[in-house]
């Protein structure tokens, strides 16, 4: 059954990959992208059938009412809201801290406030139907040290937030989960991939590195699971990876 899905942080390639996966299997998608030119470029990259099921909202909401208005637009286009995917910010936390530790201390809480406001605007619609899925896709913490775009501070904050939201939303049959993706082939050159596999043997013998586009298919498991069956969980996709509090 096709779903109506809202995805945030659409300016990031990782989240566009998620949107492309959802569109390719027939879902309707509203993608929030900060810049209009980025949105146009992404829409042009899609096949015509997928592009017809995509709607893009642009801008940087600052107040709660602006988040709510964007969500209202999304729901009016799709007719309903089945799934909210909090797209990954893809932060380089170490660089952010080195460039400005004081600003870093303000930026992280501000990002979580954005997540909260997006979530509140989505839940206000889901709660009326007593049905919905909320998903946080993240990349395994330790992979940061193997030069993957992981954000450990945001990861653990999202896992904690997910657990709290799950307890609050479960009474309304809204399932909240995290999906943690492990090592993968990020379009590495042949020699680079071989060296990366050598480093990643800490997780498994001769690790098979799948493209992220294939790993994202596991999101279907959460999206299509019966309501009130799976909530408050961190699903780990990959061999030997774990991100726990």
C-alpha positions as CSV (number, residue, x, y, z in Angstrom):
1,X,0.0,0.0,0.0
2,X,1.4,3.4,-1.0
3,X,2.1,5.9,1.7
4,X,2.2,9.7,2.1
5,X,5.6,10.6,3.4
6,X,7.2,13.9,4.6
7,X,11.0,14.1,4.6
8,X,13.1,16.9,6.1
9,X,16.6,18.2,5.3
10,X,16.1,17.4,1.6
11,X,19.2,19.5,0.7
12,X,21.3,16.6,1.8
13,X,22.2,13.9,-0.7
14,X,21.5,11.2,1.8
15,X,17.9,12.3,2.4
16,X,17.4,12.8,-1.4
17,X,18.4,9.1,-1.7
18,X,15.7,8.2,0.8
19,X,13.2,10.3,-1.1
20,X,14.2,8.6,-4.4
21,X,13.8,5.2,-2.8
22,X,10.3,6.0,-1.5
23,X,9.2,7.5,-4.9
24,X,10.6,4.5,-6.8
25,X,8.2,2.1,-5.0
26,X,5.1,4.2,-5.5
27,X,4.9,6.4,-2.4
28,X,3.9,10.1,-2.4
29,X,6.6,12.3,-1.0
30,X,6.8,15.9,0.2
31,X,10.4,16.9,0.6
32,X,11.5,20.0,2.6
33,X,14.5,21.6,0.9
34,X,15.9,24.9,2.2
35,X,16.8,26.4,-1.2
36,X,14.5,26.5,-4.2
37,X,17.3,25.9,-6.8
38,X,18.3,22.7,-5.0
39,X,14.7,21.5,-5.1
40,X,14.4,22.2,-8.8
41,X,17.7,20.3,-9.5
42,X,16.5,17.3,-7.5
43,X,13.1,17.2,-9.2
44,X,14.8,17.3,-12.6
45,X,16.9,14.3,-11.7
46,X,13.9,12.1,-11.3
47,X,11.9,10.1,-13.9
48,X,8.7,11.7,-14.9
49,X,6.5,9.2,-13.0
50,X,8.4,9.7,-9.8
51,X,8.5,13.5,-10.2
52,X,4.7,13.6,-10.4
53,X,4.4,12.1,-6.9
54,X,6.9,14.6,-5.5
55,X,6.1,17.9,-3.9
56,X,8.8,20.2,-2.6
57,X,8.4,22.8,0.1
58,X,11.1,25.5,0.4
59,X,12.3,27.9,3.1
60,X,13.7,28.0,6.6
61,X,10.9,28.1,9.1
62,X,11.7,29.9,12.3
63,X,8.5,30.0,14.3
64,X,6.2,27.1,15.2
65,X,3.4,28.5,13.0
66,X,5.7,28.4,10.0
67,X,6.5,24.7,10.6
68,X,2.7,24.0,10.9
69,X,2.0,25.9,7.7
70,X,4.5,23.9,5.7
71,X,3.0,20.7,7.1
72,X,-0.5,21.8,6.3
73,X,0.6,22.4,2.7
74,X,2.1,18.9,2.6
75,X,-1.1,17.3,3.9
76,X,-3.2,19.3,1.5
77,X,-1.1,18.0,-1.4
78,X,-0.9,14.4,-0.3
79,X,-4.4,14.1,1.3
80,X,-3.0,12.6,4.5
81,X,0.3,12.0,6.4
82,X,1.3,8.4,7.0
83,X,5.1,8.8,7.6
84,X,7.5,11.5,8.9
85,X,11.2,10.9,8.2
86,X,13.5,13.2,10.0
87,X,16.3,13.5,7.4
88,X,19.8,13.4,8.7
89,X,21.7,16.7,9.0
90,X,25.0,15.1,8.0
91,X,27.0,17.2,10.4
92,X,30.8,17.1,10.9
93,X,30.6,17.7,14.6
94,X,34.3,17.8,15.2
95,X,34.9,20.5,12.6
96,X,32.0,22.5,14.0
97,X,33.4,22.3,17.5
98,X,36.9,23.2,16.5
99,X,35.7,26.2,14.5
100,X,33.6,27.6,17.3
101,X,33.0,25.7,20.5
102,X,30.6,28.3,21.9
103,X,28.5,28.4,18.8
104,X,28.5,24.6,18.7
105,X,26.9,24.5,22.1
106,X,24.1,26.6,20.7
107,X,23.7,24.9,17.3
108,X,23.0,21.4,18.6
109,X,20.1,22.4,20.9
110,X,18.7,24.6,18.0
111,X,18.7,21.6,15.7
112,X,16.8,19.5,18.2
113,X,14.3,22.3,18.6
114,X,13.8,22.1,14.8
115,X,13.3,18.4,15.0
116,X,10.8,18.9,17.8
117,X,8.8,21.5,15.9
118,X,8.7,19.3,12.7
119,X,7.6,16.4,14.9
120,X,4.9,18.4,16.6
121,X,3.4,19.6,13.3
122,X,3.4,16.0,12.0
123,X,1.9,14.4,15.1
124,X,-0.9,17.0,15.2
125,X,-2.2,15.4,12.0
126,X,-1.4,11.7,12.8
127,X,-3.1,11.9,16.2
128,X,-6.4,12.7,14.6
129,X,-6.3,9.3,12.7
130,X,-4.5,7.5,15.5
131,X,-2.1,6.2,12.9
132,X,1.4,7.1,11.8
133,X,5.2,6.3,11.6
134,X,8.1,8.5,12.6
135,X,11.6,7.5,11.6
136,X,15.1,8.8,12.4
137,X,17.7,7.5,9.9
138,X,21.2,7.8,11.3
139,X,24.7,6.5,10.5
140,X,26.6,4.3,13.1
141,X,28.6,6.4,15.6
142,X,32.0,4.7,15.3
143,X,32.1,5.0,11.5
144,X,32.9,8.6,12.1
145,X,36.5,7.5,12.8
146,X,36.5,5.6,9.4
147,X,35.6,8.9,7.7
148,X,31.9,8.3,7.2
149,X,29.6,11.2,7.7
150,X,28.4,10.2,11.2
151,X,27.3,12.6,13.9
152,X,27.6,10.8,17.3
153,X,26.2,13.7,19.4
154,X,23.1,14.1,17.2
155,X,22.8,10.3,17.0
156,X,22.5,9.7,20.7
157,X,20.3,12.7,21.1
158,X,17.9,11.3,18.5
159,X,17.9,7.9,20.1
160,X,17.0,9.5,23.4
161,X,14.3,11.7,21.8
162,X,12.9,8.7,19.9
163,X,12.5,6.8,23.2
164,X,10.7,9.7,24.8
165,X,8.5,10.3,21.8
166,X,7.6,6.7,21.5
167,X,6.3,6.5,25.1
168,X,4.1,9.6,24.4
169,X,2.9,8.6,21.0
170,X,2.2,4.9,21.4
171,X,-1.2,5.6,23.0
172,X,-2.2,7.1,19.7
173,X,-0.8,4.3,17.6
174,X,2.0,6.4,16.3
175,X,5.2,4.3,16.0
176,X,8.6,6.2,16.6
177,X,11.9,4.4,15.7
178,X,15.5,4.9,14.7
179,X,17.2,3.1,11.9
180,X,21.0,3.0,12.2
181,X,22.9,2.3,9.0
182,X,26.4,0.7,9.2
183,X,29.3,0.6,6.9
184,X,28.6,0.9,3.2
185,X,30.1,1.6,-0.2
186,X,29.9,5.4,-0.6
187,X,31.0,5.2,-4.3
188,X,34.6,4.4,-3.4
189,X,37.2,3.9,-6.0
190,X,38.4,0.2,-6.2
191,X,41.6,0.8,-4.3
192,X,39.9,3.0,-1.8
193,X,37.2,0.4,-1.2
194,X,39.8,-2.4,-0.6
195,X,41.6,-0.3,2.0
196,X,38.3,0.6,3.6
197,X,37.3,-3.0,3.9
198,X,40.6,-3.7,5.6
199,X,39.9,-1.1,8.2
200,X,36.4,-2.3,8.7
201,X,37.3,-5.9,9.5
202,X,36.8,-4.9,13.1
203,X,33.1,-5.4,12.4
204,X,33.3,-8.6,10.4
205,X,35.6,-10.8,8.3
206,X,36.0,-9.4,4.7
207,X,33.0,-7.1,5.2
208,X,30.7,-6.9,2.2
209,X,30.0,-3.2,1.5
210,X,26.6,-2.6,-0.1
211,X,25.6,0.7,-1.7
212,X,23.5,2.9,0.7
213,X,20.8,2.9,-2.0
214,X,20.3,-0.8,-1.4
215,X,20.5,-0.6,2.4
216,X,17.7,2.0,2.4
217,X,15.3,-0.7,1.3
218,X,15.2,-1.7,5.0
219,X,13.1,1.4,5.7
220,X,10.2,-0.5,4.1
221,X,10.2,-2.8,7.1
222,X,9.3,0.1,9.5
223,X,7.0,1.9,7.1
224,X,4.9,-1.2,6.4
225,X,4.9,-2.7,9.8
226,X,1.4,-2.9,11.5
227,X,0.7,0.1,13.8
228,X,1.5,-0.4,17.5
229,X,3.7,-3.4,16.8
230,X,7.1,-1.8,16.5
231,X,8.0,1.4,18.5
232,X,10.8,2.8,20.6
233,X,13.4,0.7,18.8
234,X,16.8,1.3,17.2
235,X,17.1,-1.0,14.2
236,X,20.7,-1.6,13.1
237,X,21.3,-2.3,9.4
238,X,24.7,-3.9,8.9
239,X,26.9,-6.6,10.3
240,X,28.4,-6.0,13.7
241,X,27.2,-2.4,14.3
242,X,25.4,-1.0,17.2
243,X,24.5,2.5,18.5
244,X,23.1,2.3,22.0
245,X,22.6,4.6,25.0
